[in-house]
Amino acid sequence: QLQLVESGGGLVQAGGSLRLSCAASGRPFKNYPMGWFRQAPGKEREFVAGISWRGDFTHYAESVKGRFTIVRDNVESTLYLQMNSLKPEDTGIYHCAAASAWSIWSQINWSPAAFQFRGQGTQVTVSA
């Protein structure tokens, strides 16, 4: 199975930026559409952003459109999430996860229930 390790979280003031990383190993990373998800204290996990296995399609939650950018480096087997103009409501634990290999983009279900989350995640805290 694909092993994923998230990093890059931290404490930042509102309006600041962070870049999260998700290092993959164990399987050919380039075959998997990938997503970022987050869970705020006391709330359910939610979808943040997704990217196709070739990186040619992206999809964002409305709450982060225009502020976050998901990219991937299939040579380095790493997924990134560039987060700009951060808001306190962006606070949470961020996880990366993989959809099924070679999934057809239009058929991917980005609901968190459709993914398995095995890593520790990385904590993002945005202060007002």
C-alpha positions in Angstrom: 0.0 0.0 0.0 1.0 3.6 -0.4 2.7 5.0 2.6 2.1 8.7 3.3 3.8 11.1 5.7 2.6 14.6 6.1 4.7 17.6 7.2 4.9 21.4 7.1 2.3 22.4 9.5 2.7 25.0 12.2 1.5 28.1 13.9 0.9 31.1 11.7 -1.0 34.4 12.0 -4.0 35.1 9.9 -3.0 36.2 6.4 0.1 34.2 6.5 1.2 31.2 4.4 2.3 27.6 4.9 3.3 24.8 2.5 2.3 21.3 3.5 4.1 18.3 2.1 3.1 14.7 1.8 5.9 12.2 1.1 4.8 8.9 -0.5 6.5 5.5 -0.7 5.7 1.9 -1.1 3.8 2.1 -4.4 4.2 4.1 -7.6 2.9 7.5 -6.4 2.3 8.7 -10.0 -0.6 6.3 -10.4 -2.7 7.7 -7.7 -5.0 10.8 -7.6 -4.3 12.5 -4.3 -6.3 14.7 -2.0 -5.8 16.9 1.1 -8.3 16.7 3.9 -8.6 18.5 7.2 -10.3 18.1 10.6 -10.9 20.9 12.9 -11.5 20.4 16.6 -15.0 19.1 17.2 -15.8 18.9 13.5 -15.9 16.1 11.0 -13.1 15.7 8.5 -13.6 17.6 5.3 -12.2 17.6 1.8 -9.8 20.5 0.9 -8.2 19.8 -2.5 -7.6 17.0 -5.0 -5.4 16.4 -7.9 -5.4 13.9 -10.7 -2.6 11.3 -11.0 -0.9 13.2 -13.8 -1.5 16.5 -12.1 -3.6 17.9 -15.0 -6.8 18.3 -13.1 -7.5 19.9 -9.7 -10.5 20.3 -7.5 -11.0 22.6 -4.4 -13.4 23.1 -1.6 -15.2 26.4 -2.0 -13.8 27.6 1.2 -10.2 27.5 0.0 -10.6 28.4 -3.7 -8.2 31.2 -4.7 -6.1 30.7 -1.5 -4.8 27.2 -1.7 -3.0 25.4 -4.5 -2.4 21.6 -4.7 0.5 20.4 -6.8 2.4 17.2 -7.1 5.9 16.1 -8.1 5.7 12.6 -9.4 9.5 12.4 -9.7 10.0 13.1 -6.1 6.8 11.2 -5.1 5.6 14.2 -3.1 2.3 16.1 -2.9 2.1 19.7 -1.8 -0.5 22.1 -0.5 0.4 25.8 -0.8 -1.8 27.7 1.6 -2.0 31.5 1.4 -4.1 34.1 3.1 -4.8 31.7 5.9 -7.8 32.3 8.2 -8.4 31.0 11.7 -11.1 28.7 10.3 -8.3 26.9 8.4 -7.0 25.5 11.7 -7.0 21.7 11.9 -5.1 18.6 11.3 -4.3 18.1 7.6 -4.0 14.7 6.1 -3.2 13.5 2.6 -4.8 10.5 1.1 -4.9 8.5 -2.1 -7.8 7.6 -4.3 -7.7 4.3 -6.2 -4.9 4.0 -8.8 -5.7 5.3 -12.3 -9.2 6.5 -11.2 -11.2 8.4 -13.8 -11.2 12.0 -12.7 -14.9 12.6 -13.1 -15.7 9.5 -11.1 -13.7 10.2 -8.0 -15.7 10.5 -4.9 -13.9 13.2 -2.8 -16.0 12.5 0.4 -13.6 11.7 3.3 -15.6 8.5 3.9 -14.2 7.2 0.6 -10.6 7.5 1.7 -8.4 5.7 4.2 -6.3 7.9 6.5 -3.3 6.2 8.0 -0.8 9.0 8.7 -0.4 11.2 11.7 -1.3 14.3 9.7 0.2 17.7 10.3 -1.3 20.4 12.6 -2.1 23.8 11.2 -3.0 26.5 13.6 -4.0 30.0 12.4 -4.2 32.7 15.0 -6.5 35.7 14.7 
